[in-house]
Amino acid sequence: MKNRIQQYINIESLSGILLFSGMVLALCISNSSLYDLYLNLINLPISITIGEFGLHKPLIKWTNDGLMAIFFLTITLEAKYHFLEGEFTSRENLNLPIIAALGGAIVPAIVYYALNYDTFPQAKGWAIPIATDTAFVLGILSFFSTRIPLALRLFVVALSIIDDIIAVMILALFYTASINYIPLLIAAIILLLLAVINLLKISKLSVYLILGIGLWLSLVETGIHGTLAGVLLGVFIPLRVKEMDQKTSSPLKRLEHALHPIVALIILPIFAFLNCEIAFKELSIADFYSSVTIGIVMGLFIGKQLGIMSFSFIAIKLGLCKLPCDINWRVYYGTTILCGIGFTFSLFIGTLSFEDKIFVNQMELGVVLGSLLSALLGVILLRKATRVSQSMVENPQNILIKKS
């Protein structure tokens, strides 16, 4: 268990560095003589044609609709494993990240909406500040080395996974365009097939993946965002196999183990590079003070920490949960500020919220500023608050909850 957890955290930490590098590179190119070349790259048309059926999208859409579906598949597999067989099978371990994630989603959305409720389409961006970028947060925590207990990193992983689940539900409910019902019927049939082969405990991943591709194509044609296919496919991939196949490893574990480094080290950095196009010469002073920019900054920087801290404090005082072992409120607060780094998922929701280039620029500016403020203040507070010994970090078992 310790090796699996440590490997996960190491990959996420490296991913955070690559994500930051992709963001910085995109910002530099967007404000250089290579800007036109960069625009040509992200808008490069790519087509796939099979008989009379064809998909025609620019590179950035293939990334956001296609590659990000793999990202959603991966986080669904991770969530399923952790909640069914991993560290969070215990309700006592799970209560705090669930409650904290709810606060970290509800309050930022309220903060943003309070600043934009009377304007359209600005109000559509209310979900942008609700997410936490696991890779960035774990990447920052990795720099604190032995001063951060593994229990706290596990808490961040759980909170961000639940955050992502909440965000996926919001995407499905509020960010779906008009629906084409014939492809929707095909998608429903594919889901039924997935349910049947799951009940039969079929362990061949190829069967699930072929149906998953069909599900993605159907949802894209339906008008529902294709990334939802990743979530639905992940739900049906079995964690356990038939007794006669005990020598066969879990399909879920095999797929998650194969996809996690690809998603963390390749797909997410590519997403960051292609979606962080901000040409500062196109921005005005008014963009920095726009309701979209301010709403996102306030949602990520103020709303996140306020929501997580207030919900956590009340829940702990009511006896519903406990702080992770060897963690005090100062360290916990510093971590809640880091959870305001919404980068990847916030940008993704932003691309679905706005089409006008002006609002897209303001959205990207708000996400970058809000995430940077959260990162800077979080690091400063954690440096002052962390005084954890090496022995507290090395043992990953039974450290999530303080012993009574």
N, C-alpha and C positions, 0 to 999 in steps of 0.2 A: 504493500500500500504506500509506504513512504517513497519508494522509487517512482511509482506512478505519479504521485502528487508532485514530487520535485521535478520530474521531467516536464509535466504540464506547466508548472510555474516557470521553468527555465525557457521553454519555447515562447510562452506569453511575454516574458520579459524581453527576449530578443525581438519579438514582434513589435513591442512598444518602441524600441529603438528604430526599427525599420519604418514603422508608421511615421514617426517624427521626421525621419530623413526624407520620406516620400513627400510629406507636407512641405518641408522646407525647400526641397528641390522644385516642387510645383510652384511655390510662391516666387522663388528666384527666377525660374523660367518665364513665369507670367509677367514679370516686370523687367524683361530683357529683350534683346533683339530676336530671341528665339520664340517669342510669343505666338507669332502667326504659325510657325511650324508646330508648336504645341497644340494650337487650336485645330490644325489640320489632323493631328494625330488623334485627339479625343473625338473628333467628328468623322473619323475615317469610316466610310460605309462598308459594312460586311453583310453579305447575304448568304443564306443557306436555302437551297431549292431542292425539293424532292417531288418530282412529277409536277403537279399543279400547285402543290403547297410550297410556300416560300416565306421566309422571315427576313426582313430587311431592316437593319438597325445600325446606328453608328457605334463605334467601339465603346463609348461611354455607356450606352444603353445595354450592350451585351454584358458589360461588366456589372452594371447595377441590377439588371434583371436576371442574368445568367450566373455569373460567378458568385454573386451575393446569395443566390439560392443555395449554393454549396456551403456558404458560410452559415446560413440558417439551418441547413441540414446538420452541420457539425455541432452547433450550439444545442440543437434539440437532442442529438445523441448524447452529448455531455450531460445535459440536464436529466435525461432519462436514466443514465447510469448513476449519477450522484444521488438521485432521489429514490431509486429502487434498490441499489446495492452498495452505494458508496457511503461517504461520510455523513450524508444528510437523511439517512433512513430513520434516524432518531428524531422524533418531533421536537425534543428539547433543543437539539442542534439546529433545527430548521426554522424555529419560530422567529428568532432574531432577524436573519436575513430576509424572511418573507415580510415581516412588519417594516423593516428598514427600507426594503425595496418599494413597498406601497407608499411610504412617506416620500421617498425619493422620486416617485413618479407623479403623485398627486400634487404636491406643493409646487414644483417647478411649472407644471401645466397651469395651475391657478395663477402663479406670478405672471407668466407670459400672457395668459388670456386677459388678466386684469388690465394690462397695458395695451391690448389690441382688440378687445371685444367689440368695439364700435366701428372697426374698419375692416374692409374686405378688399383683397384676399389676405391681408396680414393676419387676420384671426385664424386662418387655416394652419398656421405654424405652431399651434399650441402644444403639439406633441414633440417638437424638436428638442426641448431641453430635458426630456424625461429619461434618456438612456445614459448608461455608464460604459466607457470604453475599457473593457477588462485589460486589454493588452497594454494600453498606456499606463493604467494605474499600477499593474503588476511590474511593468518596466521601471517605474519610479521607485516602487517599494524594494526592488532588487538592489538599488544603490545603497539601501540602508543595511544590507547584508544581515549580520547576526543580531542587529538591534530590533528586528521585526520578527515576532514569533510566527511560526507556520500557521497557527490558529487564525491569525489576523488575515493572512493571505487566503486561507480557505474561506473565511467569511466574505472577502471581496469577490472571490470566484462565485460563491453561492448567490450573493446579492446581485452581481452583474448578470448571472444566468436568469434569475427571476425577473430582473429588469428587462432583459431581452424578450422573455416570454410575454410580459405585459405589453412591450412595444409591438410584438408580432400581432397580438390580439387587437391592438389599436389600429395597426395597418390594415388588418382584414376587415374591421368594422367601419373605419372612417376614411380610408384612403383607397377605396376601390372605385374605379370608374363605372360607366354603364356596362351592363352585363349582357353578353351574347349567350343565349340559353342552350343552343345545340352543343357547343364545346363544353358548357357546364355539365350537361348530361353525360358526355364522354368522361369528364373528370370524375363524376360521381360513380360511374361504372368502374373506373380504374381504382378508386378508393375502396369500392366493394371487393375487388379482386385482391387488393393489398390486405384488407381485413381478413379475407379467407385464408390466404397463404400464411398470414401471421398466426391465425388460430391453428393451422396445420403444423406450425413450428418448422416451416421450410427454412433451411439454413443457407441456401444458395443466394449469395448477395447479388449475382447477376440478374436474377429474376426481379428482385426489388428495384434494382437500378434501372432496368429497362422500363418497368412500369413507372418509375419515378420520372424518367425522361418524357414518357407519354403524358404524365400528369402535368409536368411543367409546360409542355406545348399546349395542352388543353386550357390551362389556366391563363396563359398568355393570350390565346385567342378569345377566351371568355371576357377578358377585360380586367380580371383580378390579377394583382401583381404576382408575377411568376415566383417570387421568393417564397410565397406561401407554400409552394410545392415542396420546398426543402423541409419545412416544418412538418407537413403532413406525412411525407415519406419517413422522416425520422421517428414519428410516433409509431409507425407500423413495423419498423425493423426490430426483430426480436432480440431481447437480451439473453434469453436462455434457449437452448435447443432440446430436441428429444433426448430421452434417456439413452436410446441406442446410439446417439451421436455424441456421447460425452467426450470423446477424443477430439471432437471438432470444437474449436474455440467459438465463443459467442460472436455471431454476425455483427452485432452492435459494436462490440469492443474492437473487432478487426477493422471495421469501416472507420470508426472514430479515430483509432490509432493511425490509420493511413491518411485520413483527411486533415487532422489537426495541424501538423506541420505545414501542409500545403496551404491551408487557409491562413494560418497565422503568419507565415514567412513569405508567402507569394501573393495570395489573393487580396488580403487586407492592405499591404503596401501598395499594390497596383491600384486598388480602389482609392486610397489616399492621394496618390499621385495624380490620378485622372479627375478627381472631384474637388481638388483644392485650388482651383484656378481663380485667383483674385488679382486682377490688374489694378494696382493702386492708383494708376493714372485715370482710371475710369470712376474712381470713388471721389465723392465730394465730402466736405465737412458734414453736410446734412446726413450722409449715410451713416456716420458714426453715431449720430443722435437720433436716428430713425427708430420708430417704435419696434420694428422687427429686430434690429441690432440690440437695442436696450433690453427688449423682452427676453431674447435668448441669453444675453450676458447675465441678466438678473436671475433668470430661471436656473442656469447652470451654476453660477457662482453663489447666489444667495439661496435660491429655492431648494437646491439639492442638499446643502448642508443643513438648512433649517428643517426640511422634511425628514431626512434620515435621523437627525439628532432628536427632534421633538417626538417622533413616533417611537424611537428606540427608548428614550428616557421614560416616557409614559408607560410603555410596555414592561420595562424592567421594574419600575416602581409598583406596577400592578402584579408583579410576580409571574408574568407570562413567559419571561425568558431571562437570560443572564448575559453579561458581557463575556466575550471569549476569554479563555483562561490566560492569566498573566498580562491582561490588557487593562489599562486605566482609562478614565474618561478623556484625558488630554490626548493620548495616542489615538483613541477612537475618534475623537473630534477631528484630528488632523487627517485621518483616513476618510472621514465623511466629506471633507473639503475636496480631497483628491477625486472622489466619486463625481464631482462636477465636471470632470474631463469627459465630455460626451462625444468627442470627435467623430469616430467612424459612423456610429448609428445615428447621431444627430445630423450629420451631413446627408446620410441616406434618406432619412425622413424629410429633410429639407428639400431634396431633389423631387420628392413626391408632392410637396406642399406648394411649391411655386414654379411657375413657368417663365414669368417676366424676368428678364436679365437683371433689372434693378433690384428686385426682391431677392433673387438668387445671390447676388453680390452681398447684399445686406445680411442674408442668412449665413453665408460662409464667413463673413467678417465677425458676426456675433458668435458663431461656434468657435472660431479660432481664439477670439479675445476671451470668451467665457472659459474655455478650456485652459488657456494659458494662465489666467488669473487663478483658477482653481489649483493648477499645478504649482505655481509659485508660492502661494500662501500655504498650501498643504505641505510642501517640502520644508518651508521655514518652520512651521509649527511642529512637524514631526522631528526635525533635527533637535529642537529644544525638548521635546517630550519623550523621545525614545532613550531609555536606559535599561535595555533588556539584555540579560546574560546569554551567553552562547548555549548553556544547557537548556534554556527554555525553548530554543529554536529547533534543536535536533530531533526531539521526539514528537512525531506527528499524530500519535495515537492517544485518544482520550484527552486531548488538550483543548478541544473546542469549548467545553463548558467547565467553569470552575467547580472543583469538588466542594461539596457542601461539608 
